[in-house]
Amino acid sequence: MDKIESLATQSGVDGALQRRAEQAVYRAQVYAFLSVVHLYPSENWSEDLPLAAAAVARVEGAPPWPEVQPMTQEALQMAYLRAFGAAGSLCYETEYGLPHEYRQAQELADIAGFYRAFGFTLGGAVRERPDHLAVELEFMHVLALKEAHALLTGVAEQAELCVDAQAKFLGDHLGVWIELFAQSLALNTREAPYLPLARFTVEWVRADAARLGVQLASRNRKEVNHTPFDPDFSCAACPMVDLLR
């Protein structure tokens, strides 16, 4: 945190704002780690578990860190496939509880609108839909970092804009379905690391929402129907399917 202290000193930021910025940075670190957890492990993120646990420990009001141990990348990949399957369809917000496929497109557009407003673009090495859990977690990471930077550079209005966006995104999107995701994952696996970290993610999002004054309703998977099938968001729309028939 030496860079934060240096920037705070240069900008004349008082101690209270500096502590708030530090909290935002630690929250950003946790969101970034959880984002990587919910993607196929092309790298061994489990080696960073101690760093993630240390960041969580520094966040006020954070839930307890789960008992998860580092493992080999091969073991991590096998655990991922057992938990999520090859398609990883559990990880998409708009697969849960929408009344029809047209609403799915509307929700995707709303999520993308959040991203555009804060210069968050999709693409690069990892290409996913905007409603993928890893993408939504990464967006919260970006918002927290932007909040910290605004605080440290004395742009209070920009910092509050980032805070409001975090609250609204949790209330409208990430916080609405994260519990349903963890419940669904529990049907596939009971083993570490994915189920304990999914449950931690639920508690982390809930705690962060409470900090921001957002009340999240508890939802039960059994009371939520899957969003009706839309071939535009499935393998059925791929031309390769016809070759296999």
Buried (B, 14 or more C-beta within 10 A) or exposed (E): EEEBBEBBEEBEBEEEBBBBBBBBBBBBBBBBBBBBBBBEBEEBBBEBBEEBBEBBEBBEEBBEBBEBEBBEBEBBBEBBEEBBEEEBEBBBBBBBBBEEBEBBBEBBEBBBEBBEEBEBEBEEEBEBBBBBBBBBBBBBBBBBBBBBBBBBBEBEEBBEBBBEBBBEBBBBBBBBBBBBBBBBBBEBBEEBBBBBBBBBBBBBBBBBBEBBEBEBEEBEBEEBEEBEEBEEBEEEEEEEEEEEE
